[in-house]
Amino acid sequence: MELTIIAAISVVAVVAVSALSRRIAVAAPLSLVVVGIALSFLPSLPAIDVDPKIILDGALPPLLYAAAVHMPAHDFRRDFKAIAGLAVLLVVLTTVCSGLLFNSLLPGLGLASAFALGAVISPTDAVAATSVGRRLGLPARLLTILEGEGLVNDASSLVLLSSAVAATTATVHLWKIGVDFAYAVVVAIAIGVVVGYANVRIRSLLKDPVMSTVASFVVPFLAWIPAEELGASGALAAVVAGLVTGHQSPRFLTARDRLAETVNWETVAFLLESGIFLLMGLQLKTLVDQDDVAGLNPWQAVAIGLAAAAVAVVLRVLFVVPLVALLRQDAARSATAKTQLEQMHTKITDPEMTGRFSARRLERVVEEIGRRIADIDFFVKENLGWRGGGVLAWSGMRGVVTVAAAQSLPDSTPFRPQIVLIAFVVAGTTLLAQGLTLPAVIRFLKITGDDPVADRAEYGALLTELSAQAEAVLDDPALVRPDGRRYGAEVLDRARQDTLVRSGAAAPPPEEDVAPREQYRLLMLRILADERAALLVARSSGRYTSRVLGRAQRILDLREASLQQIADSDES
């Protein structure tokens, strides 16, 4: 009964604090941490000592998977250079530099344990940054980089942490760390790809949104567990499974499956994210008491934590400067590359050249050239300037994974209670100091968001393309119903009026005309299927932004789900 009461109160607190945060324009994770810290010092509150496995093995896999499912795969691919730099190179740099700092400030800690603590504080948590960024209208590309970094850096930091912990009991050579890292990445990617494809394939056979959604809840663990058992990165496996699922689900899963999954996963992610930020704050008093019991000085831990937070912030700023310069240089070089690609496209589509290749190979080459040209247009149009780099540099907030990773260190680790408190100070300081000032930084830098006029024009072009596909279906002389008979003329006219461009929501004919109504439903489902196929082709070409594609995808999903609901109501 006591556990039930605590759970109920926690959910109510999470909802209340999150709702209040929206009204006062503060990111909910920040408010939840502050509330948790305040509650932790209540005399009546018992000690909060959470097993770190609950966070790392229980909450982290679904959180990473849920975020990855909504990450457009082609956006992740386009910004992989920036994401990999922040999530791997910066993590390694932070681990080494902060590890040397800890080794000098805590004599007797040992270099291996110092690097372990450095790995603990190296990953960022993008939840607060992206919630602030969306509210203030940051460009979509900047949000993609922040989210992508948050997805991948947990994996790289946990791999480094594992190597550092192993080095506390045995000699570990630098080359072995590199080999272990490569092994962890390759195996995790392989497992994630297999689980992701199996996920959409198997769930497509269930034909029920409820069962499909329930099955999706175990997917992140199906990727995480075997990866961890094989000594790879469970975090990266869960991320890859989510990316594959999000990319392939429009091809294999029904609209009702995807819509139900989206709502349910948003609820799960909200509860988990909010709950662990609240839990993070609630642990502060317990961590301070553990330091006192161990005979350590909590204030020394606070001072070291503040120093480490400052080092982490400075390192990120120093790293982002050349990163942004490199991205701008790549964008500047794109004009020359685009000219060369266009010349190649003209040459390969010349009638004299087409006979030298098979039709399938020629199609693939043309598609690849078109995709590269679209990538170049994206880099030029959405170039990441120095203002965006300023936001990127100031968005290095740490989160609850930092505290949980510190708590996962072996009990034999020197100064362990103090190390956990140091990790909390780093996470809390960066989260609150940077999170609360990030809105002011965004306003000061005067960053403009995505161009709504350009988005509307692009959206109109995409709808025209999909509508053309619908018209092609309706004009096909071979168009027949599933039973082989032709559609009625009135049904064809009604469907033609209700194509994607011509109207908003398609309404079926009156219910009393049962046969034409069913004809209309079947015909619209056929049209939607062809429009969805055209949408997937447009997505592969890279000619449209993910936000425009997502908007069109949602319209198709809502219309398909409404048509399926009509069939369900008729059957009942």
Buried (B, 14 or more C-beta within 10 A) or exposed (E): EEEEEEEEEBEEBBEEBBEEBEEEEBBBBBBBBBBBBEBBEEEEEEEBEBEBEEBBBBBBBBBBBBBBBBBBBBBBEBBBEBBBBBBBEBBBBBBBBBBBBBBEBBEEBBBBBBBBBBBBBBBBBBBBBBBBBEBBEBBBBBBBBBBBBBBBBBBBBBBBBBBBBBBBEEEBEEEEBEEBBEBBBEBBBBBBBBBBBBBBEEBBEBEBBEEBBBBBBEBBBBBBBBBBEBEBBBBBBBBBBBBBBBBBBBEBBBBBBBBBBBEBBEEBBBBBBBBBBBBBBBBBBBBBBBBEEEEBEBEBBBBBBBBBBBBBBEBBBEBBBEBBEEBBEBBEEBEEBBEEBEEBBEEBEEEEEEEEBEEEEBEEBBBEBBBBBBBBBBBEEBBBBEBBBBBBBBBBBBBBBBBBBBBBBEEEBBBBBBBBBBBBBBBBBBBBBBBBEBBEBBEEBEBEBBEEEEBEEBBEBBBEBBBBBBBEBBEEEEBEBEEEEEBBEEBBEBBBEBBBBEEEEBEBBEEEBEEBBBBBBBBBBBBBEBBBBBBBEBBEBBBBBBBBBBBBBBBBBEBBBBBBEBEEEEEE
